[in-house]
Amino acid sequence: MKIIIPMAGKGKRMRPHTLTVPKPLINVAGKPIVQRLVEDITKVCGEKVDEIAFIIGADFGKEVEAHLIKIAEEQGAAGTICYQQKALGTAHAIMCAKESITGKTVVAFADTLFKADFVMDTEQEGVIWVQGIEDPSQFGVVKLNDAGVITDFVEKPTTFVSNLAIIGIYYFKDGDNLKKELQYLLDNNITEKGEFQLTNALENMKQKGLLFKPGKVTEWLDCGNKNATVYTNQRVLEFDNSKPSLKGKNISNTNSLIIEPCFIGDNVVLENSIVGPHVSIGDGTVLKDAIIKNCIIQSHTKINKSIIENSMIGEGAEINGKSLDLSVSDYTTINH
């Protein structure tokens, strides 16, 4: 089994946080988004994952590359780093890892997390993971026939055709066939709005008789912007509430209250503060006289005499005074 993770995008909707770190490496409940995605997919695959290929920007840096290789190795897989030099669409991104696309293959875009309670049927020809949602107009959706086979792919429908939104995770029993169809798009310059799209390859495969079944998840969690990521952090903390890994080492707690569920990293200092519920705090952060609810706070941040809710605070930031609903980048100082 191979897993292909396209993650070269700039994450513009997550700025300012993605100015210093790629979006898939932003921590949610103490782990990078991409690490949680890889762990969740490996769990539902039902068989050994041999290789995980990460498609990144060439400017991500060696430290990021080493981190990704480690994530793969922790799942017992070889890690491969591939580069997408220019954003030319989903099909182009996947083909940047073409040497790794062979045999049973999962493609998963690294801005989504999910909760599932099944083991994937790898004997199916193809599986496209979907989730029923109230407003599918901003997503690609699928239509099914009475046998539960996908009959149509519709991108951002203006009139209702289905509420089954494609969440960005796909399984192909024959990765070489997928690669052939993607290459056909590139060779013949077949684009949608100037980009090479995976959905065009899926449609071609379907027209040639390949049967795609829907893989339904119990919950789909988006990490596309600040509010969505804060909500995802909340849900992940609720899933993981009983795990001892949510509390780090050498936590100093002086006259402070922690309202679960929360993640507290290593060497965190809490003084006269209320933390939680639904708060993640990175390593080495110091909170004094603060009230923090429903927030992601990255490592080595200092917050003093502040009330903060529904916020993301970057690494090394410093906040003094009352503030509410913030999205603060790394190494920023706010005095109020």
N, C-alpha and C positions, 0 to 999 in steps of 0.2 A: 504494500500500500504506500502511495506517495501522497503528500499533502502539499499543495501549492498555495502560497499566501501572497497575493499582490498587495503591496503596502507602500508604494512609492509616492502616493499623493501627498500634497503639501498640507492638507488639513486646514484649509482657509477658514472654514466655519468654526474651528476650534482656536483660532487666534485670540489672545496673544500666546497661549500655551504652546502652540506648535512652532513658535519662532525659535525655540531653543531645543525642542525634543520632538521627534516624529510622533504623530498622534497615536499610533498603535503601541508606543512605549510609555504613554501616560498611565500612571498607576490608578487602578480602581480597586478599592478594598485591599491595598497593599501589594498588588501584582499588576504588571503591565497588561493592557488590554489584549495584546497579541499572545501573551503567555496563557491567559485564561482561555482564549479561543482555541489554541493548540491543545491544551489539556482537555477541553470539553470535546473536541472532535476525536481525539485519540480514544477517549472513554467510550464513545458511541460507535466507533469503527468496528469493534468486535474482532479485529485481527491486528497483527503487528504492523506498525508503521515503520517503514525502512528509511524513508528520507523525507525531510521537510525543506522545501525550497522557499526562501523569502525573496521577494522581488522588491528592491528598495531603490531609492535615489542614490546616485553615485556620490552625493555630498553628505550622506548620513554619517560617515566616519567609521573608523576602525573599532572604536569602543562600542558603537551600536551593533556592528557586525559580530563582534565577539559575544555580545549579550544574546543575540539571536541564535548563534551556534550553540550556546549553552542551553537555551530553552529547548532546542531540538534534542540535544544529548540527554537532557533530563527525562525525555520521553522515550529514550532508548533508540533514537533515530539519528541518522547522519544529517547534519545541517548544511545547506547549500545557499550561498549568497549569489543572487542574480541582480542585474542592474537594468532599470528602465531610464533611458537618457531623456526621453521626451514623453509627455502625457498624450498618448494617441488612442486612448480607449481601452476598454476592458479586455478585448481579444488580444490587442497588442501587448498589454501588460502580462497576460498569462504566457504568451509566446516568448517572452524574455527568459522564461525558464524551460524552454522547449526540450533541452537535454534531459530534464527530469520528468517530463510528461510521458509516461509509459506504464502499461499495465493498469491496475486499479488505481484511480486517482481521485482525490478530493480537491476541489478548488474552493477556497474560502477567503472572502475579502475581509480585511482586518479592521473594520469599523463596526462590527456587530458581535454581540454575545447572545447566547441562547441557553435555555434550560430544556432538557429532553430526558425522557425516562424510557428510552428504547435502545436497542442495538440495531444498527443499520443493516439492511439486507443487501449484502454486497454481491448477491447473485442477480440482482436487478440490472438491466442494461444501463439505466441512468436514473438518478434521483435528484430532484430539485426541491430544496427545503423551503417551505412556505409557512406563513402564519396568517390566520384570519384576522383582519383588522376592520375598524369601522369606516375609515376613509382611505380607500386604496388609490386615490387619484394621483398621488405623488410617487407611486411605486410601479414597478413592473409587476404584472399579475399573470396567473395562469387560469385557464379554463379546463375542466375535466369532463370526460364522458361518463356514462353510467358504470363503466368498468373501472373507474378511478384512474384512467390514463390521461395524461396531459394532451390536450388537443390544440391549444392556442397559447401563444405568448403575446401579451398586450402591454405595451410600455405606456405608463401614465395615462390610463383611459380617461377620456373626458365624459363619457357616459358609462354607467355601471355595467360591467361584464362579469366581474368576479371580485370577491373580497379576499382571495388568497394571494397575498403579497409575497414576492420572491425575496428572501432575506439575505441572499448573497452567498449561499453555500450549496455546492453542487457535487454530485458523485457520478463518475463515469467508470464503468467496468473495463472499457477499452480506452485507455489514455491515448494510445497511438491514433485511434480514430478521431478523437477530439483534436489532436495536434494537426492531423491532415485537414480537417475542416477549418481550423483557424488559419492555417497556412494558405488555404484557398482564398480566404478573405483578403489576406495581405497581398498575395500575388496578383489578385484581380482588382485591387483597390476598391473593395466593397465597403462603404462607410455609411454611417448615419450621423448627420450633423457634423461631418468632418472627422469622425472617430470610428475605429474598428470595434464593433460591439460583439460581445459573446452571444447575445440573443440571436444574432443573425446566424451564427454557427449552430446554435441549438435548433433553430427553425430548419436549417438544411438537413441536420441529422434526423429530425422528426420526419421530414418529407421523404427521407430515404428508408423509413420504416423503423427507426430506433424508438423504442418505447420508453418514455419518461414517466416515472411515478412521482407523486408528491411525498416528500418527507415532512411530516408536521411536527413542530416543536410545541412544547407547552407554554413557553414564554420567549419572546424575542426582545432583546434589549439593544437599543441603538446607542452609539457613542459618537454621533455626528456633530453635536454642538454642546455647549456648556450645560444647559438645562437637562438635555437628554442624558449626558454623562453623569451628572449628579444623581439623577433618578436611577440610572443603572447601578451606581455605587450603592444606593439605598437597597435595591433589590438583591444585589449580590451579598451584601451584609446580612440580609434576612435569610438567604439560603445558607450562608456559612456560619450562622450565629453560634452554633455549638462547637466550632472548631477551635482548638487551642492556639492555632497559628495566627489568630486574630490579635493576640497580645505578644508584644516583643519582649526583649530583655532590658533589664536596668531601667524600668519605668519609675520615675520619681513622682509620687503623688502626695501633695501637701494640701490638705483641706479642700480636695476637689471631688466632684461627683461625676461618675461616668454612667450615662444612661444607655444601656445596650439597645441595639447592636452597634458596636464600634470596632474599628481596627486601630490599634495603637502600635506604632513601630518601636524600634530599639532606641534606647537613650532619650526618650521623650520626657520632658519636664512639665508637670501640671501643678500650678499654684493657684489656689482660691478660684477655681474655674468650674464651669459646668460644661461637660462635653457629651453630646448626643441628644437624641438618638441619631443614627445614620451618619456618623462622622468617621472619616479615615484620616489618620495623622501619620505622616512619614517620619522616618528616622531623624532624631536629633532636633525635633521641633520643640519650642518652648512657648507655653501658654501661661499668661499671668493675668488674673482678674478678668477672665474672658468667658463669654457664653457662646458656644459654637453648636449649631444644629444643622444637620443635613448638608454637610460640606465635604469636599476633598481638599485636604491640605497636604502639600508635598513636603519633602524633607528639608530640614535645617531652616525652618521658618520661625519667625518670632512674632507673636501676637500679644498685645498688651492693652488692657482696658478697652476691649472691643466686644461688640455683639454682632455676630456674623451668622447668616443663615442662607441656605441655598446658593453656595458659592464654591468656586474653585480658586485656590491660592497656590501659586507656583513655588518652585524650590527657591530657598534663600530669601524669600520676601520678608518684609517687616512692616507690620501694621500697628499703629498706635492711635487709639481713639475709636469712637463709635462708627461702625459702618454696617451696612446691610446689603445682601445680594451682590456679591462682587465676583469679578473674573479678573484675577490679578496675575500678571506674568512673573516669571522667575526674576529674582534679584531686584524686586521693586520695593520702594519704601513709600508708605502712605502715613501721613500724620494728619490728625483731624482734631 
